[in-house]
Amino acid sequence: MSETLDLPLISCASARALDAALGARGVPGLLLMENAGRGAAEALAAACRARGVRALLVLVGPGNNGGDALVVARRWALAAPEIGLRVVCLAEPDRLRGDAAVMRDAARGAGVSLEPAGAWREGLAASDAVLDGLFGTGLSRAPGGAYAEAIEACNISRHLKIRVALDVPSGLDADRGAAIEAGGAVFQADLTLTFGASKVGLHTGQGVTRAGRVKVVDIGVALGDARGAVAAWGVGFHAVAPRPRDAHKGRAGRVLVIGGSAGMTGAAWLAARGAHRAGAGLVTIASRDAERLDGRVIETMTVALPGEIDALAGTLDALAERVDVLVVGPGMGRDPWASAVLDWVWRAPHAAVLDADALGLAQGRPPRAAPTVMTPHPLEMARMLGLSGAAEVERDRPRWVKEAARRFHATVLLKGAGSLVAAPGEALRVLPWADATLAIGGSGDVLAGAIAARLAEGGSALEAAQAHGRAATLLREARGATRGALAHELADALSAALEGPALPFCHLVGPEGLTG
């Protein structure tokens, strides 16, 4: 998880624009590279000392990322003289160009020995830490040849105490949070030292795991001085204020959950529990299997929906007169009956949270006229958009969440590590949670209910999503384990998450370079 949630996330295009803007103002690239390398050397030394590292291998690539690594190597004698150093250039040193070539000469002048590409195996065997300085944000294809071999060898080595990446792990797309090419080599970092500002792809999808802990290295330039070149700025959401003492259930919001078919009533029950724990004053479950729910719920009202499609609309119309927000889909099924429910939802004037089965039935429909929040996981997103499957979504999470928001004119929350939230005309947001406690059936149902409760009380989907992530953290800390949590326990942690200390920042990402 990032240590710098209050700093901006930027895209690759924005990183290039920032460099250009700083260059136009007379800030030389060599100065930025020197500052980046110095800061990285100091952070790397601290991390290595903490793990008792004895010998570090620095892998140098062909571009500016390699130049940054050469600055680290040159400054290593000052940063950590007690830790041995080997520097292997997988690119031919004499073919380096520009600022990287200057740093090559400076390293040689300082007595740093640059070993040839073939020495990486020996260097890896003799080292208990490795620094990936192979490729930065400008890589356009998967690493191949010796680069891929070295990356994979570092990934599977069992004697390394720490793997560190400069800027982004080599082979990772810094915008998409996925391998540059499906199946391509990606460096597995325990720590990523990223320069100036963090990158979108380090905080969502595969990037969350590949980057490990993320630390931003100061490059000596205030990003605010070049705000026009930066596509993103952090935005914080604070804890929800306690209710006034004269609050009553009518003002707390009324939520209707539609779902819970035979064998799936638990999904509707969990959505209702999420709505209760997030503050809804009144919650009702409308189900065609309501009889099974009556014995399970106490605080939640239940209504039996007719099994005949022709009678559905009238029953739902009567129910809708007494609710503020709909939750549609948990355990609903995807048969003609469920499709008829969604036909009614598309005509209803209520704000609606669409989850689970409702998302698969949304494909091909026009946008709803009323406010809509959609909460897909990657497979559900693929169904919504008619894509080949979850893998296609995961290859470019930012692109597809923005496309879904545009196509359905809705707020769309794409679940997964580093969940993404997109809405038409708004900046993309990246939520800073990647907690394995959420890897349980029913956690998404709880989220849908929580979002509905916040909407019904005049709050936002983002408040609910952040509280959901924080609830997972609270639950993990209370239980002392990532395994074995239950979805209803997650729901029960929502109240403390909503009204607890100020919530962490989410990441805000502008449109530049992420429009797909």
N, C-alpha and C positions, 0 to 999 in steps of 0.2 A: 504494500500500500504506500502511496506517495507520502513523503514528508512535507510536501509543498502544495497543499490543496488550495491555498489562497493565492497562488501564482497562476499566470495564464497558461492555457494550452495553445499551442500554435500548430498549424499545418506545415507541411514541407514548403508549399508555395509561400507561406508567410515567413518562414525562416529565410528563404532566399530574398524575399522582399525586404526583410529586416536588414540582412547583410548589405543589400544594395543601398538602402536608405542611410545606413551608417557610413558606408563608403562615400556616398555623395556628400556627407557632412564632414569628410576628411578623416574619418576613423579608419586607420589602415587594418587590413585583414591580418597582417602579422601580429599586431597588438592583440586582436581578439583571440587569435590562436595561442599566443603566449599566455594570455590570462586564463584561457580555458584549460590549457595543459598544466599550468601552475596549480589552479584550483583542483583539478582532477588528481594531480600527484599528491596533494595534501589529503584529500578525502580518501584516496586509495591507500595511502600509508596508514591512516587511522583505522581503516577497515582491516587491513592486513595485520596490524599489531594486535587488534582485538581478537584475532583468530590464531595468533601464534605462527604466522607465516614465516618461513625461512628463506624461500626463493621465489621470485616472481618472473614469469615469462610474459613478455610484451610482444604481441603479434601486430605487425605493421602492414597496412594495406596501401593501395596505390594513390589515394587521393588525400583530401584534407583531413579525413579521419586518421589516416596514417601520420599526417603532420602533427595532429594533436598528440598521438601516441609517442612521437619522437620528442615532443616537449616534455611529456611525462618522464620518458627515459632519461633525458638530460637533467631534469630536476630531481631525479630519484636519489642522487647522492646527498642532496640537502633534505629531502623529505623523509627518507628512511635508509640511512647509510648502513644500518645493521642487517638489512634484508638483501640477499643476493639478487642480482638482476641479469637476465638474458634477454636480448632484443633480436627478434628474427623478422626479417623483411620478406614477406611472401611476394611482394612486388620487387622487381629489380631496383635497388636503391638509386642507381644512376639514371633511371627513367622517371623518377619523381619530378614534378614540374611545379612552378609557382611557389606559393608559400611553403608547401611541403618540402620542396627541394632546399629552401633556405633553412628549414628546421633540420633537415638531414645533415647539412653542412655544420650547423651549430652543434648537433649531437656529436658528430665526429670530432669537432674541435674541442669538445669537452671530455673526450676520451671514451665515449660510448662505442662499444664494438657492435657493428651491425652484421649479424650472421645471415647467411644466405637462406633461401626458402627451404631447402632440404633439411635444415637443422631444427625444424619445429618439433619433430618427433622426439629427438634427444632432449630438446629444451623442455618439452612437456613432461617427459619422464623424470627430469631432474628438478622440477618446480612443484610447489604446492599451492600456487595461485597463478591465474592467467588473466591478462588484460586484452580484451578484444578491441583492437584499433584497426580493424580491417576495412569496414565500410560504414559510412554515415547515412544521412537521410537522402543522398542523391542516387542510391543504387536503384536501377530500373529492371534488373533481372536477377534471378536466383544465383547465389554464389556457385561456382563450378570448380572442377579440377582440384588443385591443392587447397584452395580456400575452403571448399566444401569438406574435404577430408579433415582439415585442421579443425573446423568448427565441430564436426561430428565427434572427433576424437576428444576434444575438450568437453563436450556434452556428456560423454559416457565415462570419462575418467573418474575413478573412485577415490583417488588419493588427493584430489584438489580440495583445498579448504575453502576457497572462494573463487568464483568466476565473476569478472567485472567487465561491463561493456561501456564504451565511450559513446555518448550521445544516444544511440539506439543499438540494440543487439543486431549484429550483422545478419542480413537475410530477412529482417522484419520490416514490413511496410509501415513507416512511421505515421501514415495517415489512417490506414485501415485496421491496424492491430492484427494482421494476419501475415503469413509467409508471403513474400513477394510473388512467388509462384507456388501453387498447390504442391505439397510434398517436398518443396525446396528446403535446403539446410537453413536453420535459424539458430544462432548462438543462444544457449541457455544461460542467462545471467542470474546471479544471486543479488547483484547490485548494478544498477545502471546510473552512470554519472552523465546527466544530460546538460547541455550547455545553454545558458541564458534563460530559457523557458522550456517547460516540459512539452512533449509531443503527444498528439492525440492518441496515436497507436500504442503508446506505453500504458494506456489506462483502460483499454477495452479489449474484449475477446482474447485471442491467443497472446496478445502483447502483455496482458496482466501477468501471466505466468512466465513468459520469456524474459521480461524486464526485471523480475524480482522486485526488490526495494528500489524506489526511484528517488534520486537526490539531484536537485538542480545546482549546477556549479555556476557561480557568479563569473561573468565575463568582463566585469568592470564597466558596464554600460547600463544606465537606467532605462528599462524598456519603456517607461512612460515618456521618455524623450523621443521615442520613435513610434508612438501609439498608432499612427496612421498606417504603419507597415505591419502591425500585428493583428491577427484575425481573431484573437480571443482574449477575454479577461475573466478572472475568477469572480463568481457571484455566490454570496452566502445566503443561506436560509436559516433563520433562527428558530428556536423552540417556540411552539405555540403557547400563547399566554393562557394561564388558568382561566376558567370560566368565572364570570361574575357570580356573586353569591345568590343573586335572584334568578339564575338561569333555570329554564324549565325545558322539558323534553320537546315541546313544540318548536322551540327556537333552535334546538340542537340538530334538527334535520331528520328527514324520514327517507329511508332507503328501502327499495323493493328489489329483492334478488329473484331472478327468474332462472330456474334450472333445477338440477337435482332429479334426474330421471332414475328409474329403477337401477340399483347397483351403483349409482353415483350421487346419492343424496348427500354424502359426506362433503362433496365439493361445494354444494350450495350452503351447507351448514357452516363450513369454514369461511366462506365469503361473508356470511352473516356475522360470524364471530369477529372477523376482522373489522366489519363496520361498527359493531358494538364497541370494541376496544379502542377504535379510533375516534369514538365520540358520538356516533349517531344516536339520536334520541329514541327513534322507533325503527325497528327493522322487521320486515316481513319477507318470508320465502314463499314464492308462488311456484308450485311444482305439480306435475302430473302424478307424483308418487308421494303426496303430502302425508298420507297415513303413516308411512314409515318414519317421517320426521317428527310427528307429534310426540312420540315417546322419547325423543332425544333432546328437544329444545325446551327451555323454560322461559327465557327472556324474549325469544323470537316468536313472532306470530307466523302462522302458516295458512296458506290458502290453496285449496285443490284446484288445479286447472283442468278443464275438460279435455278428454282425449280426442274429441271430435274437432277437427280443424275448423269447421264452420262456426263453432261456438266460442272459439278462442278470443276473437277480437272483442266481443261484448264483455266477457269476463275481465279481460285486461283493461278495457276502457274504464270499467267501474273501479278497479283497483288503483289505476293511475290517478284518480281524482284525489287520492289521499297520500301521495308520495312526492318527493322532490327529485330524487335521482334513482336511476335504474342500474342494476348490475345484471348483465345478460350473458349467459354462456356456461358458468360452472356446472358441469354434469348434465348439461341440457340435451346432449345428443346432436346428431346431424342428419336426422331423418326428415321427411316432409313436414311432420308436426313442428319440429324445431325451425325449419325454414319458414313456416307460417308465423311463428313467434317473431322471427327477425323481420318479416314483412311488416308486422305491427310496430315493432321498435323503430323501423325506418320512418314510419309516419308519425310517431309519438313526438310531442314537443318537449319532452323531458331531456335533461342532460343524461348521458348514458355512459357506463363503463362496459366495454365489450371485451370479453376474455374467453379463453378456452374454445369451446365448440362454436361460439358465435363468430369467431375470427375466420374459421374455415368457410363458414357460410357467407362471409362478407365479400368474397371474391366476385368481381364483376359488378358489384352494386355501386351506384353513384354516391357521393358524399351525403351524409345526413344533414338536414337543415339545422338540427339542434346541436349544442355542444357535445362532443364525443371524445372519449379517451379509449385507446386501444392498447392492450397489454400483451403482445405476443412474445413467446419464446421463438428461437430461430425457425423451428419447423412450422409453427403457426404463421410466422411472417411469410415463409415460402408459400404456404397455402393461400394467404391473403393476396399475394402478388402474382400467383401463378408461376412461381419459380421451380427449379428442379428439385430443391430440397434444402435442408438446413445448412449443408456445406456451402451452397452458393451464397446464402445470407452471411455466413461467418467469414467468407472471403472479403466482404466489404460491408461491414455493419453500418458505418456512417452513411454510405450511399443508400442502402435499402430502407433505413429508418426515415431518412429524409424523403425518399420516394413515396413511402406509405403515407407519411403526413401530408404530402402534396396531393396524392391520389384520392385519399379519403377526407381531406380537409379536416384532419383530426389531430389531437395530441397523441403521439404514438410513443410508447415506452417499450423498447426492445430489451428484453430481459437477458441476463447472463452476466458474467464477470465484467464489471464496468458497464452497467446498464446505460443505454442511450435514450435520451428524451428529445423528440423533435416535434415542432408545431409550425404550421404555416407562418411565414414571416418572422420567425423567431430564431435565435441562435441555437445551435445544437448544444445539448448539455450532456455531460458525462458524469455519472454518479460514481463516487469514489469507493464503492464497496465491491469486494470479491471474496465473499465469506462462504466457505463450504457448508456452514450451518444451513444455508438456504437451499442446499441440494436435497430437498425432501418433497415428496408429493404433497400438494396442498398449499405450498408457500405462495404460489401465484394466486390461488383463490383468496387467500388472506389479503394479499396486496390489492386485488380488485375491490374487495369490500372496504378496505381502508381508504382507497382513493374516493370511492363513492361517499363515504362519511365526511371526508374533508370538503368535497364539493358541496355537499348538502349543508354544511355549516359556513359556506362562503370561503373556504380555503382552497388550496391548489393540489393538483395531482403530484407536483414536485414535493410538497410537504409530506404527503403520504409515502412517496417512494423513498425519501430520505429517512423517514421514521422507520420504514420497513427494513432498510439496510441497517440502521442503528439498532433496531430490535434484535436482529440476528447477532450483532456484536454483544449486546447485553446478555442474550441467551447463552452464547458460547462462553462468555466469561463466568456466568453463574454456574454453568454445568461443568466447566473445565474440560470440554471436549467438543470437537467439531462433528462427531458422529452421534446419531441416535436421538437428535432433537425431533420433536413432533410439531406439526404445523399449528395445532391449537396453542402450543406453548409460545410459538412465535407471535400469534395473535395476542396472547396475554401480555407480551412484553411491549406492545405498541404504545400503551398509555404512557409509560415511563419514558419511552423514546420520544414521544411527541412533546411532552412537557418538561423533559430533563434539561441538562445544560445545552447551550447553543449547539445546534447541529453543525457538523463539518461543512466546509464549502463543497459545492459541486463545481465541476469544470464547465466553463462556457466556451463554446467553439463557434467562431464566425463562419460565414459561408465560403470564404476564399479557399479554394483547393479541395473542398469537400462536397461540391454540388453533385458529383457523380455524372 
